[in-house]
Amino acid sequence: MNYKLELNTQEPGSKIVFNTIVFDSFKINIVERYMGKMNSNPKLCEVLFKVRTLNDEIIKRKDGHLRIRIKGEDFESYEKLTRTLNSYDYRNKLLNRKEADQEYVHFILRMVISNYDLN
């Protein structure tokens, strides 16, 4: 399955970061909320995501809700993945960016598959 990863879309100085993963038939909007100063080691405090069609219609979860809050062990795993994507090594291509992107996308896709009926 083909995808396009759009990372760190945010307003200057904002504590909210938007990431998007666009697939052939749907997209995943991810919202990260941070605490502290964004220019000096901000702390990730909340991650939400929702799935939309390419026409921006929100797809409901299996339980009828619209979005998912990542918490617990999944939050810790997500935090580790975003640290890699925001790292010096990633930005300066000192590590395999394709592998890092795939780990991030596979993690989110696993959560989507377990919570949504995608037909």
Short mmCIF file of the C-alpha atoms (twelve columns), coordinates in Angstrom:
data_MODEL
# 
_entry.id   MODEL 
# 
loop_
_atom_site.group_PDB 
_atom_site.id 
_atom_site.type_symbol 
_atom_site.label_atom_id 
_atom_site.label_alt_id 
_atom_site.label_comp_id 
_atom_site.label_asym_id 
_atom_site.label_seq_id 
_atom_site.Cartn_x 
_atom_site.Cartn_y 
_atom_site.Cartn_z 
_atom_site.pdbx_PDB_model_num 
ATOM 1   C CA . MET A 1   0.000   0.000  0.000  1 
ATOM 2   C CA . ASN A 2   1.392   3.376  -0.987 1 
ATOM 3   C CA . TYR A 3   1.472   6.249  1.461  1 
ATOM 4   C CA . LYS A 4   2.723   9.795  1.812  1 
ATOM 5   C CA . LEU A 5   3.906   10.984 5.219  1 
ATOM 6   C CA . GLU A 6   3.488   14.688 6.012  1 
ATOM 7   C CA . LEU A 7   5.236   15.527 9.298  1 
ATOM 8   C CA . ASN A 8   5.199   18.540 11.621 1 
ATOM 9   C CA . THR A 9   2.695   20.908 10.092 1 
ATOM 10  C CA . GLN A 10  2.378   23.617 12.725 1 
ATOM 11  C CA . GLU A 11  2.104   27.323 13.297 1 
ATOM 12  C CA . PRO A 12  5.266   29.031 14.614 1 
ATOM 13  C CA . GLY A 13  5.349   28.830 18.423 1 
ATOM 14  C CA . SER A 14  2.289   26.550 18.590 1 
ATOM 15  C CA . LYS A 15  2.208   23.660 21.061 1 
ATOM 16  C CA . ILE A 16  0.098   21.609 18.654 1 
ATOM 17  C CA . VAL A 17  1.688   19.598 15.839 1 
ATOM 18  C CA . PHE A 18  -0.260  18.024 12.974 1 
ATOM 19  C CA . ASN A 19  0.982   14.961 11.103 1 
ATOM 20  C CA . THR A 20  -0.843  13.289 8.231  1 
ATOM 21  C CA . ILE A 21  -0.469  9.924  6.551  1 
ATOM 22  C CA . VAL A 22  -2.198  9.806  3.161  1 
ATOM 23  C CA . PHE A 23  -2.956  6.392  1.657  1 
ATOM 24  C CA . ASP A 24  -4.578  5.559  -1.689 1 
ATOM 25  C CA . SER A 25  -8.136  5.528  -0.282 1 
ATOM 26  C CA . PHE A 26  -8.028  7.268  3.126  1 
ATOM 27  C CA . LYS A 27  -5.883  9.484  5.337  1 
ATOM 28  C CA . ILE A 28  -4.991  9.607  9.005  1 
ATOM 29  C CA . ASN A 29  -4.812  12.959 10.788 1 
ATOM 30  C CA . ILE A 30  -2.620  12.929 13.910 1 
ATOM 31  C CA . VAL A 31  -2.618  15.738 16.470 1 
ATOM 32  C CA . GLU A 32  0.188   15.964 19.040 1 
ATOM 33  C CA . ARG A 33  -0.052  18.341 22.006 1 
ATOM 34  C CA . TYR A 34  3.081   19.434 23.831 1 
ATOM 35  C CA . MET A 35  3.875   21.109 27.163 1 
ATOM 36  C CA . GLY A 36  6.763   23.472 27.784 1 
ATOM 37  C CA . LYS A 37  8.657   25.643 25.356 1 
ATOM 38  C CA . MET A 38  8.665   24.295 21.817 1 
ATOM 39  C CA . ASN A 39  12.206  25.499 21.120 1 
ATOM 40  C CA . SER A 40  13.762  23.842 24.171 1 
ATOM 41  C CA . ASN A 41  12.863  20.200 24.781 1 
ATOM 42  C CA . PRO A 42  9.034   20.160 24.702 1 
ATOM 43  C CA . LYS A 43  7.214   17.261 26.383 1 
ATOM 44  C CA . LEU A 44  4.592   15.305 24.463 1 
ATOM 45  C CA . CYS A 45  1.450   15.134 26.600 1 
ATOM 46  C CA . GLU A 46  -1.362  13.954 24.299 1 
ATOM 47  C CA . VAL A 47  -1.801  12.282 20.912 1 
ATOM 48  C CA . LEU A 48  -5.116  12.007 19.063 1 
ATOM 49  C CA . PHE A 49  -5.861  10.731 15.604 1 
ATOM 50  C CA . LYS A 50  -8.809  10.233 13.321 1 
ATOM 51  C CA . VAL A 51  -9.315  8.624  9.953  1 
ATOM 52  C CA . ARG A 52  -10.856 10.485 7.015  1 
ATOM 53  C CA . THR A 53  -11.714 9.737  3.430  1 
ATOM 54  C CA . LEU A 54  -9.774  11.610 0.777  1 
ATOM 55  C CA . ASN A 55  -12.833 13.912 0.555  1 
ATOM 56  C CA . ASP A 56  -12.336 14.850 4.256  1 
ATOM 57  C CA . GLU A 57  -15.353 12.901 5.537  1 
ATOM 58  C CA . ILE A 58  -14.623 11.487 8.997  1 
ATOM 59  C CA . ILE A 59  -14.806 7.697  9.279  1 
ATOM 60  C CA . LYS A 60  -16.339 6.436  12.539 1 
ATOM 61  C CA . ARG A 61  -14.652 3.826  14.704 1 
ATOM 62  C CA . LYS A 62  -16.172 0.413  15.367 1 
ATOM 63  C CA . ASP A 63  -17.733 1.805  18.564 1 
ATOM 64  C CA . GLY A 64  -19.181 4.883  16.813 1 
ATOM 65  C CA . HIS A 65  -16.693 7.444  18.148 1 
ATOM 66  C CA . LEU A 66  -14.631 9.621  15.835 1 
ATOM 67  C CA . ARG A 67  -11.098 9.787  17.216 1 
ATOM 68  C CA . ILE A 68  -8.618  7.772  19.225 1 
ATOM 69  C CA . ARG A 69  -6.447  8.966  22.092 1 
ATOM 70  C CA . ILE A 70  -3.176  7.058  22.287 1 
ATOM 71  C CA . LYS A 71  -2.421  6.121  25.897 1 
ATOM 72  C CA . GLY A 72  -0.517  3.672  28.076 1 
ATOM 73  C CA . GLU A 73  2.159   1.523  26.495 1 
ATOM 74  C CA . ASP A 74  1.083   2.649  23.036 1 
ATOM 75  C CA . PHE A 75  1.741   6.269  24.056 1 
ATOM 76  C CA . GLU A 76  5.243   5.375  25.204 1 
ATOM 77  C CA . SER A 77  5.906   3.563  21.909 1 
ATOM 78  C CA . TYR A 78  4.532   6.511  19.927 1 
ATOM 79  C CA . GLU A 79  6.682   8.942  21.911 1 
ATOM 80  C CA . LYS A 80  9.786   6.886  21.084 1 
ATOM 81  C CA . LEU A 81  8.888   6.849  17.384 1 
ATOM 82  C CA . THR A 82  8.341   10.618 17.273 1 
ATOM 83  C CA . ARG A 83  11.634  11.215 19.075 1 
ATOM 84  C CA . THR A 84  13.314  9.340  16.230 1 
ATOM 85  C CA . LEU A 85  11.438  11.352 13.573 1 
ATOM 86  C CA . ASN A 86  12.369  14.639 15.273 1 
ATOM 87  C CA . SER A 87  15.988  13.689 15.918 1 
ATOM 88  C CA . TYR A 88  19.129  15.282 14.546 1 
ATOM 89  C CA . ASP A 89  20.057  11.977 12.914 1 
ATOM 90  C CA . TYR A 90  16.726  11.789 11.066 1 
ATOM 91  C CA . ARG A 91  16.806  15.408 9.882  1 
ATOM 92  C CA . ASN A 92  20.380  15.083 8.619  1 
ATOM 93  C CA . LYS A 93  19.856  11.656 7.020  1 
ATOM 94  C CA . LEU A 94  22.305  9.895  9.342  1 
ATOM 95  C CA . LEU A 95  19.893  7.003  9.797  1 
ATOM 96  C CA . ASN A 96  17.677  5.106  7.397  1 
ATOM 97  C CA . ARG A 97  14.741  7.511  7.063  1 
ATOM 98  C CA . LYS A 98  12.643  5.027  5.106  1 
ATOM 99  C CA . GLU A 99  12.807  2.496  7.959  1 
ATOM 100 C CA . ALA A 100 11.945  5.152  10.563 1 
ATOM 101 C CA . ASP A 101 8.981   6.331  8.457  1 
ATOM 102 C CA . GLN A 102 7.761   2.755  7.978  1 
ATOM 103 C CA . GLU A 103 7.924   1.983  11.710 1 
ATOM 104 C CA . TYR A 104 5.849   5.104  12.442 1 
ATOM 105 C CA . VAL A 105 3.282   4.334  9.716  1 
ATOM 106 C CA . HIS A 106 3.006   0.655  10.706 1 
ATOM 107 C CA . PHE A 107 2.421   1.622  14.350 1 
ATOM 108 C CA . ILE A 108 -0.407  4.015  13.426 1 
ATOM 109 C CA . LEU A 109 -1.837  1.589  10.863 1 
ATOM 110 C CA . ARG A 110 -1.942  -1.174 13.488 1 
ATOM 111 C CA . MET A 111 -4.044  1.085  15.725 1 
ATOM 112 C CA . VAL A 112 -6.332  2.019  12.827 1 
ATOM 113 C CA . ILE A 113 -6.912  -1.612 11.844 1 
ATOM 114 C CA . SER A 114 -7.776  -2.588 15.424 1 
ATOM 115 C CA . ASN A 115 -10.258 0.301  15.881 1 
ATOM 116 C CA . TYR A 116 -11.857 0.924  12.481 1 
ATOM 117 C CA . ASP A 117 -13.796 -1.064 9.880  1 
ATOM 118 C CA . LEU A 118 -12.210 -0.010 6.598  1 
ATOM 119 C CA . ASN A 119 -14.103 -1.342 3.597  1 
# 
